[in-house]
Amino acid sequence: MKKFILIFCFFIAQNFFSQMAVTDVGATSQLAQSVSTATKSLTQLNNTYKVLQEANNKLQTVNSAVQQANHLQNIINKQKEAINSANQILNLAKKRKINLGTVNQDLKLIQGSINTVQALLRNGLFNMNDAERLQILNREYEKVEEYSSNINTTLIQSAF
């Protein structure tokens, strides 16, 4: 019977394929080193991303300031144009009778817009978001442009 059980176990054992667990210490060490290197690379990449994000935020701030500076330059140019036209009207007024009341009023309104812009720059530049500042600058530019146009119209009418 022992022979029979032994033979039976032998035939049954042939149908089972088992493998002994083998660990490769070299491969495990290499995997651990790869994970460590990947973690360091990920940390460096994360730090680089933070630096780029900060640079992007600063760039957006600079772009906003440049855009606001362009609006200010446009307002200044319109004011210069209005002053030059007012000087020409003043020269014409010395030669003939011209109503200078509207020109004086328009120059005062331009000065009011300039004072508003200066107050915005002194007090509220950083209390507002970019959209609000640009909206105010656009509104003041439109006012200065309108008053400058009125002065130019008066100049043209006075020239004839």
Secondary structure, DSSP 4 states (H G I P E B T S, - for coil): -HHHHHHHHHHHHHH---------HHHHHHHHHHHHHHHHHHHHHHHHHHHHHHHHHHHHHHHHHHHHHHHHHHHHHHHHHHHHHHHHHHHHHHHS----HHHHHHHHHHHHHHHHHHHHHHHSTTTS-HHHHHHHHHHHHHHHHHHHHHHHHHHHHHH-
